[in-house]
Amino acid sequence: MTTEKLRGKRVLVTAGAQGIGAAITRRFIEADATVAVHYYSSESSAKSLVDEARGRGLDAIAVQGDLTQREDAERVAVEIKSAFGGLEVLINNAGSLVERRYHGDVDDIHWKTVWDVNVTSAQNMSQAVVELLGKNGGSSIVNLASLAGRKGGHPGSLAYSTSKGAILTWSRALASELAPKGIRVNALAPGLILGTSFHDTHTTKESADATVATIPLGRAGNVDDVARAALYLASEFDGFITGATLDINGGVYAC
């Protein structure tokens, strides 16, 4: 049923060429959606996904941009309007921990960089496409938050955890504002999702093993666990779910 609802729908996945973003993009392609794959530096991966989509007879484009810059987000929106004529789904997936820094080492540059990558990028892109989304009488925004936004994350992720907590609150606020336009806004809060450059870069095997030991389901998550959830929230165009956060963490909760 989810895939049937998405057939022919026009979708933008930010940072859609690697990790969780690539898994989400592939799921939309499998659902016969029309996909815009945003990337910052992963051009070859983005174009490969576009080739996959076109190989199925689907429309698809790759769009580059630094979404922390309003001008780039607006240009991406113009490219999508030119290519597709509109948009039904926005997946705000772009984000990064950048690097681990403890409280005393968080300077203004680090704080602003993390905030811009995780929050400003989503705000810019959402603003840029909101009129495209609002023309359909039923559209969807899905924002990638994190379990760290609920629990505070591991030491050294203070700025990242704070920004992801902001995404949770921003999603609820945006859901309220955009509901009259027929746009639903929800968030995903993944826990430990292994097999991504994020954890390959920022999480040691020892830390990952210790975290897995606390997960009731007894395993880490994978990118497809998140992708399936993203498609579900995106597909409920006439649904009653908005302002919600779907936790994808194997049963780990802070309270």
Backbone bond lengths (Angstrom), bond angles and torsions (degrees), N, CA, C in turn:
res aa  C-N    CA-C-N  psi(-1)  N-CA   C-N-CA  omega(-1)  CA-C   N-CA-C  phi
1 M - - - 1.463 - - 1.527 110.79 -
2 T 1.347 117.81 -43.00 1.462 120.98 179.12 1.522 111.13 -57.96
3 T 1.342 116.59 -46.56 1.460 119.45 -177.35 1.518 111.21 -66.61
4 E 1.326 117.96 -35.26 1.462 120.55 178.18 1.520 110.93 -62.99
5 K 1.327 116.80 -38.74 1.463 120.73 -179.62 1.523 112.20 -67.38
6 L 1.324 116.84 -25.38 1.453 121.06 -175.22 1.524 113.82 -93.99
7 R 1.314 117.63 -8.74 1.458 120.42 -177.35 1.532 110.19 -60.97
8 G 1.330 115.88 122.52 1.451 120.85 178.90 1.512 115.19 82.02
9 K 1.325 118.36 -6.09 1.461 120.83 178.52 1.526 109.55 -73.06
10 R 1.330 115.08 148.11 1.461 121.52 -177.57 1.524 109.67 -97.83
11 V 1.337 115.13 125.63 1.466 121.88 -168.04 1.522 110.41 -129.62
12 L 1.333 115.67 138.14 1.463 121.77 170.01 1.520 108.72 -116.88
13 V 1.320 116.82 124.17 1.462 122.33 174.70 1.521 107.73 -112.37
14 T 1.338 117.34 114.27 1.463 118.99 177.47 1.524 109.48 -78.79
15 A 1.336 115.25 145.83 1.464 121.04 -172.08 1.528 108.93 48.40
16 G 1.325 114.20 46.66 1.462 120.46 -171.78 1.501 115.47 -90.37
17 A 1.333 117.50 13.36 1.464 120.17 -174.73 1.516 113.81 -111.97
18 Q 1.328 118.40 1.68 1.458 119.66 -179.95 1.523 110.47 -149.47
19 G 1.337 115.51 155.53 1.455 121.72 174.64 1.507 114.22 55.63
20 I 1.323 116.18 -133.13 1.459 121.75 179.73 1.518 110.63 -59.50
21 G 1.325 116.63 -40.39 1.458 120.00 -179.70 1.516 112.80 -59.62
22 A 1.319 117.38 -42.92 1.465 120.85 179.44 1.519 111.07 -65.59
23 A 1.339 116.78 -38.90 1.470 120.00 177.99 1.524 110.56 -63.70
24 I 1.328 116.99 -40.04 1.458 120.78 177.63 1.525 110.21 -65.03
25 T 1.332 116.57 -45.61 1.461 120.50 178.97 1.522 110.97 -57.08
26 R 1.327 116.59 -45.70 1.467 119.99 -178.70 1.527 111.33 -63.00
27 R 1.312 117.01 -38.01 1.467 120.21 178.18 1.526 110.93 -63.06
28 F 1.322 116.91 -40.63 1.464 119.50 177.06 1.518 111.33 -66.39
29 I 1.326 116.77 -39.31 1.458 119.81 176.87 1.527 110.24 -60.92
30 E 1.331 116.99 -43.97 1.460 121.14 178.80 1.524 111.74 -63.45
31 A 1.348 116.41 -25.53 1.462 120.96 178.06 1.526 111.92 -87.90
32 D 1.348 116.89 7.72 1.462 123.01 178.19 1.525 112.99 64.22
33 A 1.331 116.45 34.96 1.457 120.98 174.58 1.522 110.14 -84.88
34 T 1.308 115.54 164.10 1.462 123.17 173.04 1.522 107.06 -94.38
35 V 1.328 117.75 119.09 1.463 120.47 -165.65 1.530 112.54 -119.91
36 A 1.342 114.87 133.37 1.458 122.43 167.18 1.523 107.25 -105.04
37 V 1.317 116.84 119.76 1.456 122.70 -178.31 1.526 108.12 -99.18
38 H 1.326 116.22 105.93 1.459 119.25 176.97 1.521 109.41 -82.12
39 Y 1.340 115.79 144.04 1.459 120.25 173.95 1.526 108.45 -146.07
40 Y 1.323 115.10 158.10 1.458 121.09 174.22 1.525 110.27 -101.23
41 S 1.345 115.38 -51.45 1.464 119.09 179.92 1.525 113.47 -131.13
42 S 1.328 118.64 -7.66 1.478 122.33 -175.25 1.523 111.09 -90.54
43 E 1.327 115.65 59.30 1.463 119.93 -174.37 1.525 112.97 -61.93
44 S 1.333 117.33 -46.05 1.464 119.48 -175.87 1.523 111.43 -64.60
45 S 1.340 116.89 -38.81 1.467 120.31 178.64 1.523 110.71 -66.85
46 A 1.330 116.46 -40.33 1.462 120.41 179.13 1.530 110.51 -62.65
47 K 1.328 116.56 -45.01 1.459 119.94 -178.59 1.523 111.09 -68.09
48 S 1.328 117.00 -31.26 1.462 119.96 176.47 1.524 110.90 -64.55
49 L 1.327 116.60 -40.93 1.466 120.25 177.78 1.524 111.04 -66.40
50 V 1.318 116.60 -38.74 1.462 120.21 175.94 1.525 110.23 -60.98
51 D 1.325 116.42 -41.31 1.465 120.18 177.89 1.529 111.11 -62.55
52 E 1.342 116.38 -39.22 1.471 120.28 177.16 1.522 110.43 -59.28
53 A 1.337 115.10 -46.14 1.456 119.62 -178.65 1.522 111.36 -64.19
54 R 1.310 116.42 -46.06 1.463 119.93 -178.60 1.522 111.46 -66.58
55 G 1.346 115.60 -28.48 1.453 119.54 175.56 1.519 112.88 -65.39
56 R 1.335 116.57 -19.89 1.470 122.07 175.82 1.521 111.28 -95.59
57 G 1.325 116.38 5.91 1.454 119.77 -179.82 1.518 114.10 82.57
58 L 1.347 117.10 19.18 1.461 121.53 -176.91 1.521 110.95 -101.67
59 D 1.331 115.37 153.35 1.460 120.03 170.32 1.519 108.75 -77.17
60 A 1.327 116.64 139.66 1.467 121.02 178.61 1.518 108.78 -161.62
61 I 1.335 115.14 148.06 1.461 120.35 175.74 1.524 108.86 -139.90
62 A 1.329 115.35 157.04 1.460 122.13 170.89 1.523 107.33 -108.08
63 V 1.332 116.59 134.74 1.464 120.96 -177.87 1.525 108.93 -130.96
64 Q 1.341 115.57 128.43 1.455 120.69 -177.86 1.523 110.19 -99.95
65 G 1.328 116.00 147.03 1.450 118.40 174.89 1.519 112.58 177.39
66 D 1.320 115.18 151.90 1.461 123.03 171.32 1.514 106.19 -95.80
67 L 1.313 117.24 98.82 1.456 121.54 -171.20 1.523 113.55 -73.46
68 T 1.321 117.01 -6.40 1.469 118.07 172.21 1.526 109.92 -72.92
69 Q 1.325 116.70 -11.73 1.459 122.98 178.35 1.533 108.99 -104.46
70 R 1.318 116.27 120.48 1.467 120.66 -177.16 1.534 111.74 -54.89
71 E 1.335 116.97 -39.96 1.456 120.34 -177.57 1.523 111.66 -61.25
72 D 1.324 116.57 -38.40 1.462 119.74 179.03 1.528 111.24 -68.05
73 A 1.318 116.61 -42.09 1.464 120.30 179.03 1.525 110.38 -61.73
74 E 1.317 116.53 -41.97 1.463 120.22 179.27 1.522 111.03 -66.23
75 R 1.322 117.18 -37.09 1.468 120.12 177.15 1.520 111.17 -65.48
76 V 1.332 116.84 -41.58 1.469 120.66 176.98 1.524 110.02 -58.82
77 A 1.341 116.85 -42.93 1.458 120.48 179.16 1.524 111.48 -62.22
78 V 1.327 117.13 -40.33 1.462 121.34 178.44 1.524 110.43 -63.92
79 E 1.331 117.06 -41.05 1.463 120.68 179.28 1.522 111.18 -63.71
80 I 1.329 116.34 -39.52 1.465 119.96 179.83 1.525 110.50 -68.17
81 K 1.327 116.80 -42.85 1.462 119.70 178.46 1.514 110.78 -61.76
82 S 1.325 116.39 -40.85 1.461 120.30 179.53 1.518 111.71 -65.21
83 A 1.342 117.07 -39.94 1.465 121.13 -175.97 1.519 112.70 -80.44
84 F 1.340 116.74 -41.22 1.464 120.88 -170.91 1.526 114.11 -113.01
85 G 1.325 117.49 -20.45 1.456 120.12 -178.45 1.509 114.52 86.64
86 G 1.314 117.52 -13.23 1.464 120.99 -178.68 1.514 111.19 178.54
87 L 1.334 115.64 -168.78 1.463 120.95 -176.23 1.522 108.97 -157.54
88 E 1.338 115.86 137.79 1.468 120.73 174.90 1.522 113.39 -109.66
89 V 1.334 117.11 -25.35 1.468 120.29 -173.40 1.522 110.29 -136.14
90 L 1.324 115.78 132.41 1.466 122.57 170.56 1.520 108.38 -120.90
91 I 1.333 116.53 124.09 1.457 122.31 173.27 1.527 107.63 -107.63
92 N 1.327 117.09 107.20 1.464 121.56 177.56 1.529 108.99 -85.10
93 N 1.326 114.75 88.48 1.454 120.73 -175.47 1.524 113.04 -102.79
94 A 1.341 118.16 -19.27 1.462 121.07 -175.73 1.527 111.23 -59.33
95 G 1.328 116.49 134.54 1.458 120.60 179.08 1.516 111.03 172.27
96 S 1.333 115.59 163.96 1.458 119.93 -179.33 1.522 110.45 -165.42
97 L 1.320 115.66 151.41 1.463 121.08 170.47 1.531 110.15 -75.24
98 V 1.317 117.30 -24.51 1.465 127.63 -177.88 1.531 110.21 72.88
99 E 1.332 117.37 -67.52 1.466 121.66 172.35 1.518 108.05 -163.87
100 R 1.339 115.50 156.36 1.466 119.42 178.23 1.526 110.06 -77.59
101 R 1.329 116.11 126.95 1.459 121.63 175.02 1.521 108.33 -141.02
102 Y 1.325 115.49 132.91 1.457 120.19 177.59 1.522 110.15 -78.61
103 H 1.316 115.51 163.53 1.458 122.62 -172.65 1.521 113.06 -46.56
104 G 1.320 117.58 -48.64 1.452 121.08 -177.14 1.509 114.56 -69.10
105 D 1.326 116.93 -15.54 1.466 121.20 -178.60 1.528 113.32 -102.92
106 V 1.331 116.84 1.48 1.465 120.35 -179.01 1.525 108.91 -82.13
107 D 1.333 116.43 104.86 1.458 119.65 178.38 1.527 109.73 -93.73
108 D 1.322 116.47 178.70 1.466 120.97 -175.88 1.524 111.87 -62.36
109 I 1.326 116.74 -38.23 1.461 119.70 -177.82 1.530 110.58 -66.09
110 H 1.335 116.45 -46.49 1.468 119.61 179.39 1.522 110.58 -61.69
111 W 1.317 117.05 -46.98 1.467 121.10 -178.25 1.530 110.58 -58.02
112 K 1.328 116.39 -48.25 1.463 119.86 -178.06 1.520 111.57 -67.78
113 T 1.337 117.11 -38.24 1.459 119.88 179.41 1.519 111.35 -61.32
114 V 1.332 116.86 -48.21 1.467 121.04 -179.33 1.523 110.36 -64.28
115 W 1.323 116.70 -43.77 1.465 120.34 179.74 1.526 110.61 -61.49
116 D 1.325 116.72 -45.17 1.459 119.67 -177.73 1.524 111.97 -65.23
117 V 1.324 117.08 -42.51 1.456 120.53 -178.38 1.528 111.25 -64.19
118 N 1.322 116.75 -38.70 1.464 120.20 -173.75 1.521 114.88 -95.02
119 V 1.315 117.76 -32.34 1.465 120.37 -174.29 1.526 111.92 -111.92
120 T 1.330 117.12 -52.75 1.459 119.89 -177.50 1.525 111.53 -60.13
121 S 1.328 117.13 -38.54 1.463 120.33 -179.88 1.529 111.11 -61.02
122 A 1.329 116.61 -42.39 1.468 120.69 179.70 1.526 111.20 -67.81
123 Q 1.331 116.58 -41.52 1.458 120.56 177.66 1.533 110.75 -63.18
124 N 1.320 116.71 -45.74 1.462 120.13 -179.74 1.525 111.97 -60.66
125 M 1.344 116.16 -47.11 1.456 119.30 -176.19 1.519 111.20 -68.37
126 S 1.319 116.99 -39.08 1.462 120.47 179.47 1.518 110.85 -64.39
127 Q 1.325 116.67 -44.07 1.462 119.79 177.19 1.523 111.55 -61.13
128 A 1.323 116.00 -39.74 1.458 120.40 -175.18 1.523 112.87 -66.78
129 V 1.346 117.76 -31.12 1.471 120.12 -175.44 1.519 113.45 -109.82
130 V 1.318 118.55 2.49 1.461 119.83 -172.51 1.528 112.23 -60.50
131 E 1.316 117.61 -36.16 1.464 118.93 178.86 1.526 111.63 -69.34
132 L 1.330 116.91 -35.65 1.463 119.86 175.06 1.520 110.71 -63.44
133 L 1.317 116.80 -43.47 1.464 121.37 179.83 1.524 111.45 -66.87
134 G 1.332 116.51 -38.20 1.455 120.76 -174.17 1.509 114.90 -73.30
135 K 1.331 118.06 -9.47 1.460 121.49 -178.76 1.521 113.04 -81.91
136 N 1.326 117.37 -6.92 1.463 119.94 -169.25 1.522 115.08 -98.50
137 G 1.321 117.37 -13.15 1.456 119.76 -177.30 1.512 113.37 71.20
138 G 1.309 117.14 12.96 1.450 122.16 179.30 1.510 110.32 172.81
139 S 1.327 116.38 94.45 1.458 121.33 -178.65 1.519 109.73 -135.16
140 S 1.329 116.19 175.66 1.459 119.11 -170.96 1.521 111.39 -146.79
141 I 1.327 115.68 135.08 1.462 122.39 169.97 1.525 107.65 -116.95
142 V 1.320 116.31 131.80 1.462 121.72 175.36 1.520 107.94 -122.48
143 N 1.328 116.34 122.47 1.461 122.32 -177.30 1.523 110.64 -106.02
144 L 1.320 116.69 135.51 1.459 121.19 177.67 1.526 109.72 -87.74
145 A 1.313 116.02 109.50 1.461 122.38 173.44 1.528 107.32 -100.17
146 S 1.330 118.01 -140.38 1.461 120.59 -178.39 1.519 109.34 -169.88
147 L 1.328 115.79 151.77 1.462 120.19 169.91 1.522 110.54 -56.23
148 A 1.334 116.71 -30.11 1.462 120.58 177.85 1.520 111.72 -60.16
149 G 1.338 116.68 -28.71 1.451 120.63 177.77 1.516 112.95 -70.47
150 R 1.315 116.81 -18.81 1.470 121.64 176.34 1.533 111.13 -95.05
151 K 1.347 116.27 -44.22 1.468 120.80 -172.09 1.519 114.26 -95.32
152 G 1.320 117.72 -19.01 1.455 120.33 -177.07 1.510 114.04 101.51
153 G 1.332 116.97 -9.66 1.460 120.25 175.41 1.516 113.66 74.40
154 H 1.323 114.79 177.97 1.457 121.26 177.76 1.529 110.03 -80.59
155 P 1.322 118.06 160.07 1.471 120.31 178.50 1.522 111.68 -52.42
156 G 1.321 115.30 138.81 1.451 120.94 -179.03 1.510 114.33 93.56
157 S 1.337 116.54 -2.04 1.472 119.55 -179.25 1.521 111.62 -114.88
158 L 1.311 117.34 26.37 1.461 121.52 -175.18 1.524 112.25 -56.85
159 A 1.325 117.85 -49.57 1.463 120.05 -178.06 1.529 110.74 -65.08
160 Y 1.330 116.26 -42.69 1.461 120.76 179.25 1.525 111.20 -62.65
161 S 1.317 117.10 -48.11 1.459 121.08 -178.41 1.520 110.90 -61.21
162 T 1.327 116.05 -40.70 1.461 120.26 178.25 1.520 110.87 -62.52
163 S 1.318 116.66 -43.33 1.464 119.80 -179.68 1.527 111.67 -65.56
164 K 1.327 117.45 -36.83 1.457 120.08 179.57 1.530 111.19 -74.05
165 G 1.334 117.07 -30.96 1.461 119.28 171.31 1.518 110.51 -63.72
166 A 1.331 116.14 -37.46 1.464 120.32 176.96 1.525 111.08 -63.91
167 I 1.325 117.62 -37.27 1.469 120.46 178.16 1.528 110.51 -61.66
168 L 1.335 117.55 -37.90 1.460 120.22 177.94 1.519 110.83 -61.55
169 T 1.324 117.03 -47.17 1.467 121.06 -179.54 1.527 110.74 -69.22
170 W 1.330 116.89 -43.39 1.452 121.44 179.10 1.521 111.14 -59.39
171 S 1.324 117.63 -38.77 1.465 121.08 179.47 1.524 110.86 -62.56
172 R 1.333 116.99 -42.25 1.471 119.33 178.68 1.525 111.00 -65.97
173 A 1.333 116.23 -42.65 1.464 119.61 179.53 1.522 111.23 -64.61
174 L 1.325 116.66 -42.35 1.453 121.07 -179.44 1.529 110.80 -66.71
175 A 1.324 116.59 -37.19 1.467 120.27 177.78 1.520 110.65 -58.50
176 S 1.319 116.72 -41.57 1.461 121.03 179.47 1.528 111.66 -66.29
177 E 1.320 116.42 -42.38 1.460 119.94 -177.60 1.530 113.08 -71.36
178 L 1.322 117.03 -35.55 1.459 119.87 -173.33 1.523 113.95 -93.85
179 A 1.319 117.86 -8.65 1.463 120.72 -179.91 1.534 112.93 -54.49
180 P 1.347 118.83 -41.78 1.474 117.77 179.46 1.526 113.52 -62.66
181 K 1.336 117.56 -20.40 1.462 121.44 177.69 1.527 111.78 -86.64
182 G 1.324 116.82 -1.09 1.461 120.00 -177.47 1.512 113.43 79.64
183 I 1.334 116.96 20.15 1.464 121.72 -179.42 1.521 109.12 -106.81
184 R 1.314 116.18 119.86 1.468 120.95 175.93 1.520 109.09 -90.39
185 V 1.325 116.39 143.82 1.465 122.01 -179.84 1.520 108.78 -130.72
186 N 1.321 116.30 123.08 1.460 121.60 178.75 1.530 109.66 -136.32
187 A 1.309 115.18 169.52 1.463 120.34 -178.32 1.522 110.48 -130.31
188 L 1.318 115.31 154.38 1.458 123.39 171.01 1.520 107.98 -114.23
189 A 1.329 116.46 138.95 1.460 120.68 178.50 1.524 109.14 -124.40
190 P 1.337 117.19 83.66 1.464 119.79 179.88 1.526 111.66 -70.77
191 G 1.323 115.02 148.26 1.448 121.48 171.23 1.525 109.18 -91.74
192 L 1.333 116.34 -134.22 1.464 120.68 -179.02 1.526 109.83 -74.35
193 I 1.327 116.02 109.31 1.464 122.49 179.04 1.522 107.40 -115.23
194 L 1.318 116.73 101.03 1.461 120.57 -176.75 1.528 111.25 -82.59
195 G 1.323 115.83 166.67 1.451 121.49 -179.33 1.509 113.21 84.20
196 T 1.337 117.45 19.73 1.461 121.88 177.74 1.523 109.14 -120.02
197 S 1.325 115.88 158.27 1.460 119.57 178.45 1.524 110.49 -64.72
198 F 1.323 117.13 -27.86 1.464 121.30 178.18 1.530 110.12 -55.93
199 H 1.326 115.99 -56.43 1.468 118.60 -177.12 1.524 112.05 -78.53
200 D 1.328 117.61 -28.57 1.462 119.10 174.42 1.526 110.64 -60.69
201 T 1.342 115.93 -32.38 1.457 121.26 -177.76 1.522 112.82 -87.68
202 H 1.332 117.26 -41.54 1.459 120.72 -166.74 1.530 115.11 -110.39
203 T 1.329 118.69 -5.68 1.464 120.96 -175.75 1.519 110.52 -124.76
204 T 1.313 117.17 125.50 1.460 120.42 177.34 1.523 110.16 -77.94
205 K 1.332 115.88 160.08 1.460 119.73 177.74 1.520 110.24 -61.41
206 E 1.321 116.55 -38.06 1.466 120.06 -179.58 1.524 110.95 -63.52
207 S 1.326 115.89 -41.86 1.461 119.91 178.72 1.523 111.26 -66.73
208 A 1.336 116.20 -41.97 1.462 120.08 178.91 1.526 110.89 -62.94
209 D 1.328 116.97 -44.11 1.470 120.72 179.35 1.525 111.03 -61.94
210 A 1.328 116.77 -40.30 1.464 120.36 179.00 1.520 111.30 -65.29
211 T 1.326 116.23 -37.77 1.467 119.97 178.77 1.513 111.15 -69.14
212 V 1.328 117.13 -43.47 1.472 120.70 179.18 1.520 110.59 -58.08
213 A 1.320 116.85 -35.54 1.467 120.87 -179.79 1.522 112.81 -63.36
214 T 1.325 117.83 -19.57 1.466 121.67 179.75 1.523 113.46 -97.32
215 I 1.340 117.47 -3.67 1.465 121.00 -175.88 1.528 109.56 -86.90
216 P 1.332 118.78 121.64 1.465 120.65 -177.61 1.528 114.28 -55.27
217 L 1.324 118.76 -36.18 1.460 119.95 179.69 1.523 112.93 -76.48
218 G 1.319 117.33 -8.17 1.454 121.35 172.31 1.510 116.47 78.08
219 R 1.315 117.77 17.82 1.468 120.13 177.28 1.520 109.32 -152.10
220 A 1.327 114.39 161.88 1.460 119.97 170.88 1.523 109.25 -79.09
221 G 1.313 115.93 163.31 1.448 119.97 174.62 1.514 110.94 -82.69
222 N 1.339 115.90 168.97 1.454 121.44 173.99 1.522 109.04 -129.12
223 V 1.312 116.38 169.34 1.461 119.94 -173.12 1.520 112.12 -61.85
224 D 1.325 117.72 -31.11 1.458 119.08 -178.57 1.527 111.83 -72.66
225 D 1.340 117.48 -25.94 1.466 119.74 173.72 1.524 110.15 -58.66
226 V 1.323 115.60 -40.14 1.469 120.61 179.91 1.522 110.55 -76.18
227 A 1.312 117.26 -40.92 1.463 120.96 -177.38 1.521 111.72 -61.18
228 R 1.329 117.05 -42.84 1.468 119.79 179.50 1.522 110.79 -61.01
229 A 1.325 116.42 -40.70 1.458 120.41 179.87 1.527 111.14 -66.99
230 A 1.322 116.49 -38.83 1.464 120.12 178.63 1.522 110.91 -61.79
231 L 1.316 117.05 -42.86 1.460 119.99 179.23 1.520 111.68 -65.00
232 Y 1.317 116.17 -38.72 1.467 118.65 179.22 1.524 110.94 -61.28
233 L 1.330 117.29 -51.22 1.462 119.63 -179.15 1.526 111.36 -63.92
234 A 1.317 117.28 -36.81 1.461 120.54 -178.95 1.516 112.27 -68.53
235 S 1.315 117.14 -29.61 1.463 120.84 -170.21 1.517 114.19 -83.85
236 E 1.326 118.50 -13.52 1.467 120.89 -175.25 1.522 111.07 -83.07
237 F 1.338 116.11 63.74 1.463 120.14 -174.18 1.523 112.28 -63.51
238 D 1.310 117.51 -34.04 1.462 121.24 179.47 1.524 110.64 -107.16
239 G 1.340 115.97 20.57 1.457 120.69 -174.82 1.518 113.08 -84.30
240 F 1.333 114.74 -178.07 1.467 123.07 -174.60 1.519 110.86 -115.87
241 I 1.340 116.20 14.32 1.462 120.72 -178.92 1.517 109.12 -101.66
242 T 1.319 116.80 114.76 1.457 121.59 172.91 1.525 108.68 -154.10
243 G 1.323 115.54 148.49 1.459 120.14 -176.49 1.516 113.39 75.02
244 A 1.330 116.95 14.51 1.461 121.62 -176.20 1.523 110.96 -101.61
245 T 1.325 115.14 159.09 1.462 121.93 172.91 1.523 108.51 -122.34
246 L 1.317 115.79 126.32 1.462 121.53 177.31 1.521 108.34 -99.58
247 D 1.335 116.23 117.11 1.463 121.73 -179.27 1.521 109.69 -85.97
248 I 1.340 115.47 132.36 1.463 121.85 -178.57 1.520 106.49 -126.34
249 N 1.326 116.38 82.09 1.471 118.90 -170.32 1.528 114.61 -143.01
250 G 1.324 117.55 10.04 1.452 119.43 177.90 1.519 115.00 73.10
251 G 1.334 116.55 12.45 1.460 120.14 177.17 1.513 115.78 104.42
252 V 1.337 117.26 14.84 1.463 121.63 -179.41 1.518 108.91 -92.82
253 Y 1.338 115.79 124.11 1.461 119.89 177.55 1.515 110.16 -136.79
254 A 1.332 114.98 150.97 1.449 120.42 -178.21 1.516 111.46 -79.19
255 C 1.331 116.61 -25.95 1.468 119.58 -178.35 1.511 110.03 -150.00
